[in-house]
Amino acid sequence: MPVHDLEQQVQDFIAAARSQARGGLTVAEFVDLAQRLLRLVVAGLEQVQAPGADKRQWALDCVGMLFDAIASSVLPIWLVPVWPLIRGSVRQIVVTAAGVVLDRLALPLVRAAA
């Protein structure tokens, strides 16, 4: 799969997630979306010729884009006043957690291909 096609799939996924988030999301729904996005990206990156570290960073950047697009839909009302102060830290926590999930998701895929 060409990178351009994968980029389009990611953009389409994020657009669909935005649409789903219009009515608000639970944290569990956000986590589900992030995991589904990671699976999509890992499957697509298997076809791309690039170093593993670059692929990993690209996948984490996709999770960051998802966060930027819909995180405000997950916020409880009491957190809204401090959101501008903690948003960056929460984003970093989400991307770091996605890195752990990615390592656990991608490793079995690499082993299965070997």
N, C-alpha and C positions, 0 to 999 in steps of 0.2 A: 504494500500500500504506500503510495507516495505521501510524503509529509503534508503536502497541501490538502489531500483528502482527509487525513487525520485531523488537521487543524480545523477543517470544516465540520467534521463530526463533533469535535469538542465545542465549537461555537454553537452548533445546533443543540447539543446536550445542555449547554449553559442557558441558551434561550428557553428551552423547555423547562429547565429548573426555575428560571425567573417566573415563567408563567405559573408553575405549580406553587411558587412561593407567594404569589400575590395575596392569597388568603391567610398567610402566615404558615410557619413550619414549626414542628417540634425539633428538639435537638436530635432525636432519633431519626427523624426524616432527613435532616441535614446530613447526618452520618451516613445514612443509606445512600443519599445522592453522591457523597464524596467517594464512597466505596465503589459505586457503580461507575463513576467517572474514572477512578483508578483502573478498574478492570478494562474499560474501553481503551484507555491510553496504553496500558501494558500490552494488550493484544495488538494494538496498532503499531507500537514501537518495536515489536518483534521483527517486523519487516524492514525496519529502518537501519541502515548501516551507519552507526555512530557509536562512540565509546559509551559504555554502561553508565558512567557518571553523568554524561550529558543527557542520556535518556532519563535517568532518575531525576535530574534537575528539571527537565522539561515536564515530567509528570507532576512534580511538586508545584511548578509554576501554574499548571492547569488547576490544581486544587486551590491555589491562591486566587486565581481568577474566579473560580466558583464562589469562594468565600466573599470576595469583593462584590460579586453580583447579588448574593442572596442573604448574607449574614444578618442584615438588619431585619429580615423577616423572622428570625429566630429569637430576637431579643424580647425578654419579658419587659413589660412597661416600666418596672422600677429600675431597670438598667439603662434606659434611654438617656437620662441626664448625664451619666458618666461614660457613655459609649465613646465619645471622642477621645477621652483620656485613656481608655483601656483597649481600644480597637486594635492597635498595632500589636500589643502583647497577646491578645486573644488570637489574632491572625497567625502569629508565630507559633503559638501552641498548636493550633489546628494543622499548620503545615508540618510541624515536627511530628505530630501524631500520625499524619498521613505518610510521612517517611517511614515510620515504624511499620505501618500497615503495608506499605509498598514493599519493604524488605521482606516481609512475611509472604506477600502475594507473589512477588516476582521470583523469589527463590524456588518455590515449588514448580513454577512454570519453566524456569531454566533447567531444573533437574529432570523434569518430564521430557524436555526436548533432547536432552543428552543421551 
